[in-house]
Amino acid sequence: MTLAAAAVALTMVACGVKTTTMDKDMNTLTFTTGQADAMAVIACHEAQGDLSSLAVAIDKGFGAGLTANQMKEALSQLYAYTGFPRSLNALGTLQRVMERRGDVEMGPDASPLPASYDALKQGTEVQTRLSGQPFDYDFCAAEDYYLKSHLFGDIFARDVLTHADRELATVSALSGLEGVMPQLQAHVRDALNMGVTEEQLRSIPEALKAAGLEAEALRCQAAIAKVVEGKEVVAPQSAWPIGEPNDAYAQYFIGQSYLAVLDPQSGLCNVTFEPCCHNNWHIHHNAVQHLVCVSGRGWYQEWGKEPVELKPGVTVAVPAGTKHWHGAAADSRMQHLAYFTDQQTGFRNELMEQREQSDARINSAESRQKSSETQWLEPVDDEQYGKLK
């Protein structure tokens, strides 16, 4: 079967004779907490085309009580957001998992439509509720028609999933894609308009993070922060782990940072800085520190020199004995790798120091600094930092 023929076949399934009576309350999330978490991970993996991870997520979805028809419906719908190839591949993965398991619950299919059903009329009403106001895409009338009559008419009319269920899946899928933040933010608003509560919405990034989808979770959190709180947060496009709060060094940082130990032997770490977070001026004695920015945007500055903007791919070698600071920009998270070279005899990297400083016997700031190869100094001047754009 050609891709075009498969696309037509899938469209016919989505628009088939058996669709909804619209008697069901479509503005309520019907998933349990476990089912919602499972659906969020399934939709995100579908969007990324990660079929091996998707198969695992589908297995967990069945374990959480999702039915085959609920997952089939979500994966069919997502072709409108992620494309037919990924939707069809995901449906094929679902089919293989079902064949392997052999014990799946199919669940109800969509209810039949009345003979008088008008897809364009119904879709226009649904789109208006989603958007919170009438929406007409005059720039491209054909696209406007497809959205109203097919997506929000034919597909959203199928009551296997409620409109709230569908928006949860859509937000989760878009969180898995780079470069679609305006659409992700729009669907966060749509989800709230269609009955997904703020608490249920915030559970999506938690589910993604629990599944190891940390960058995707941050992207979702950034969209929610913009829509719900009006905060501008630039989510890093990164698969690097965040790790745990960097509490052992918190007194030397302005704002929140996190530390992920990647290699305990060498001390290679990934450090994540929340927006505005930066460390104090400090000096590394007896070794060269290397910084490799892997996501977001930030700054590095040596004493007496101009600041250097950190963006993905920018590397810095900090000479031993050099006074410097580094951290995130005011409007963006930033992640950088950190490791040391040219270590002199007796050098202890920061990972070793952090473990030592966690010991209850080393609890004063003075003793902590004396025991450290890193000499921590004064905070960066607020006015100086505020001038960085």
RAWOPE-V243111 format. One record per run of one state. SS is the DSSP state (a for helix, b for strand, c for the rest). FROM is the first residue (numbers start at 0). LEN is the number of residues. If there is no record, write none. Layout:
BEGIN
ss->SS from->FROM len->LEN
ss->SS from->FROM len->LEN
END
This chain:
BEGIN
ss->c from->0 len->2
ss->a from->2 len->12
ss->c from->14 len->18
ss->a from->32 len->16
ss->c from->48 len->2
ss->a from->50 len->14
ss->c from->64 len->3
ss->a from->67 len->10
ss->c from->77 len->1
ss->a from->78 len->4
ss->c from->82 len->1
ss->a from->83 len->18
ss->c from->101 len->17
ss->a from->118 len->13
ss->c from->131 len->9
ss->a from->140 len->15
ss->c from->155 len->7
ss->a from->162 len->13
ss->c from->175 len->5
ss->a from->180 len->13
ss->c from->193 len->4
ss->a from->197 len->13
ss->c from->210 len->3
ss->a from->213 len->16
ss->c from->229 len->4
ss->b from->233 len->1
ss->c from->234 len->9
ss->b from->243 len->2
ss->c from->245 len->1
ss->a from->246 len->6
ss->b from->252 len->2
ss->c from->254 len->2
ss->b from->256 len->7
ss->c from->263 len->4
ss->b from->267 len->6
ss->c from->273 len->4
ss->b from->277 len->2
ss->c from->279 len->2
ss->b from->281 len->3
ss->c from->284 len->3
ss->b from->287 len->15
ss->c from->302 len->5
ss->b from->307 len->4
ss->c from->311 len->3
ss->b from->314 len->4
ss->c from->318 len->4
ss->b from->322 len->6
ss->c from->328 len->3
ss->b from->331 len->1
ss->c from->332 len->1
ss->b from->333 len->8
ss->c from->341 len->8
ss->a from->349 len->8
ss->c from->357 len->7
ss->a from->364 len->6
ss->c from->370 len->3
ss->b from->373 len->3
ss->c from->376 len->5
ss->a from->381 len->5
ss->c from->386 len->3
END
